Amino acid sequence: MRSADLVSSFGEIARVKDIDRATLQIIVEDVIKAMIEKRFGADEAFEIIFNPNQGDIQVLHIQEVVDDWDLVDPVTEIELSDAQKVDPDAEVGDDLASEMDIEEFGRRAVMTARQTFQQRIRDLEKEQIYNEYSEMIGEIVVGEVRQIRRRETLLVHEESVEMSLPAREQIPDDKYRKGDMLRAVVKEVRRDSGSDPQVVVSRADETFMERLFEIEVPEVYEGIVEIKKVARIPGDRAKVAVTSHDERVDPVGACVGVKGVRIHAVVRELADENIDVMEWSDDPQTLIKRALSPAEPVRVKINTEVDPPRARAEVVADEVSQAIGRKGVNIKLAVQLTGYEIDVYREIPADEEDIEIEEFADELDAEVIEQLKAIGCDSGKAVLELSSGAIARRTPLDRDTAQRVLDVVRAEFQRGPTVPDFLAEGAFRVEAMEDTTPDEVTAGALSGDVEADADDVETEPADEASDAPVDAESGDTIDEEQGEDHDATTPVTPTQPSSEST
């Protein structure tokens, strides 16, 4: 292969890969030097002249002229008789430059050089892709869907660069088809030794939503309105906190737009993800109140002595479910947005009885009480609003200890059952007994002396008592003939009332 043909093939590859001339010259010189080193063991005695415009490569072999029979290194030295064949005026001590033909290296060496050149171009291309897309991290790119796999979707950007959209970085409700144009944000660029750089893009990242607001809201793009924080559960709901650097511009109104036209464009791109835009506040209490919207906390208490810091938000009873949200979505987003672990509690009215947690010191260890107070449970009612699992998750207490805490607190608030309570439940029957006071009846019922089994209840014969009317107030039977009152011996059965008594 002639040098012109080799240069032509090099140039064609460089044009396809968009390699500039300076870089091309460096690569060609390195490839030729590799050929020289492989044949002669070193390249110090050679000079390469590359002219990309004319498509010419000159390889000059520079040797020192020495006397005949004094030759030591044939690579760097040449005998005088041989030198004068090239240049009749050559003398001992001169440097003689002789041009080498590429064909002298052999066909195999030339093919190897071409393969080496292609490999160098690929390595250079990988480096360029890595550097270019590393600078684009956090920016939106548009790619064409090339292949849909189980764990990722492959996109092509600018007809050559392949990008990966992993399943975890996709919006759950997104459906793609081959050939679709898709917007995503560059999340990271990975490069393993010997492999192509992998550009990873995302549609679930918070940065993607920020960039969409920059596209749709001019005030955000110009920096007048700043997005302070974004919290997302992709495909479900998001909260965006914004602030304005111009007091004349309403940050929330600017992001929403007239009739919601601006935010609707973002929502459509995100598969109808619900977006709440709120104004940022440097005051943590105000920020937490806004983050729990649509609930409106009555008060917020912050504890910064723990890591992460915690906040206790009290809301009215009707808004507890709103503060937590469906499947806990609202409070999760509030935690992401504010950086505080938030505990939501129902507001306890002033007239509602409660017990300070310290009053349980006789039954609970001091360490347990302190751990409960650390998560905002400073009263008995606050403890009862949590399950044993929630207590165990938020404190170092194990599940059994958490359940014991609930049992102790619950027992303090419970009242003992009375006879009317059991009667209302239909749990047992009460006999009207002679010479028995109401207190004794109650005591007997609670101690289990009064049996609920109908077989143990003594009744009078039916022919003596079944037709006797009963006074509704006293419970005594009335003799129809004489009108005299008698002590009632017929049992009263609240659970199975007769039609007559009813």
Secondary structure as GFF3:
##gff-version 3
##sequence-region A 1 502
A	DSSP	alpha_helix	3	16	.	.	.	ID=ss1
A	DSSP	alpha_helix	21	40	.	.	.	ID=ss2
A	DSSP	beta_strand	46	51	.	.	.	ID=ss3
A	DSSP	beta_strand	56	66	.	.	.	ID=ss4
A	DSSP	beta_strand	77	79	.	.	.	ID=ss5
A	DSSP	alpha_helix	80	86	.	.	.	ID=ss6
A	DSSP	beta_strand	95	100	.	.	.	ID=ss7
A	DSSP	three_ten_helix	102	105	.	.	.	ID=ss8
A	DSSP	alpha_helix	107	134	.	.	.	ID=ss9
A	DSSP	beta_strand	140	148	.	.	.	ID=ss10
A	DSSP	beta_strand	152	157	.	.	.	ID=ss11
A	DSSP	beta_strand	161	166	.	.	.	ID=ss12
A	DSSP	three_ten_helix	167	169	.	.	.	ID=ss13
A	DSSP	beta_strand	181	190	.	.	.	ID=ss14
A	DSSP	beta_strand	198	202	.	.	.	ID=ss15
A	DSSP	alpha_helix	206	216	.	.	.	ID=ss16
A	DSSP	alpha_helix	218	222	.	.	.	ID=ss17
A	DSSP	beta_strand	225	233	.	.	.	ID=ss18
A	DSSP	beta_strand	237	244	.	.	.	ID=ss19
A	DSSP	alpha_helix	251	256	.	.	.	ID=ss20
A	DSSP	three_ten_helix	258	260	.	.	.	ID=ss21
A	DSSP	alpha_helix	261	269	.	.	.	ID=ss22
A	DSSP	beta_strand	274	279	.	.	.	ID=ss23
A	DSSP	alpha_helix	284	291	.	.	.	ID=ss24
A	DSSP	beta_strand	299	303	.	.	.	ID=ss25
A	DSSP	beta_strand	310	315	.	.	.	ID=ss26
A	DSSP	three_ten_helix	317	319	.	.	.	ID=ss27
A	DSSP	alpha_helix	320	324	.	.	.	ID=ss28
A	DSSP	three_ten_helix	326	328	.	.	.	ID=ss29
A	DSSP	alpha_helix	329	338	.	.	.	ID=ss30
A	DSSP	beta_strand	341	346	.	.	.	ID=ss31
A	DSSP	three_ten_helix	357	360	.	.	.	ID=ss32
A	DSSP	alpha_helix	366	374	.	.	.	ID=ss33
A	DSSP	alpha_helix	380	384	.	.	.	ID=ss34
A	DSSP	alpha_helix	388	394	.	.	.	ID=ss35
A	DSSP	alpha_helix	399	413	.	.	.	ID=ss36
A	DSSP	alpha_helix	419	425	.	.	.	ID=ss37
A	DSSP	alpha_helix	438	447	.	.	.	ID=ss38
A	DSSP	three_ten_helix	454	456	.	.	.	ID=ss39
A	DSSP	alpha_helix	462	465	.	.	.	ID=ss40
A	DSSP	beta_strand	477	478	.	.	.	ID=ss41
A	DSSP	beta_strand	485	486	.	.	.	ID=ss42
###
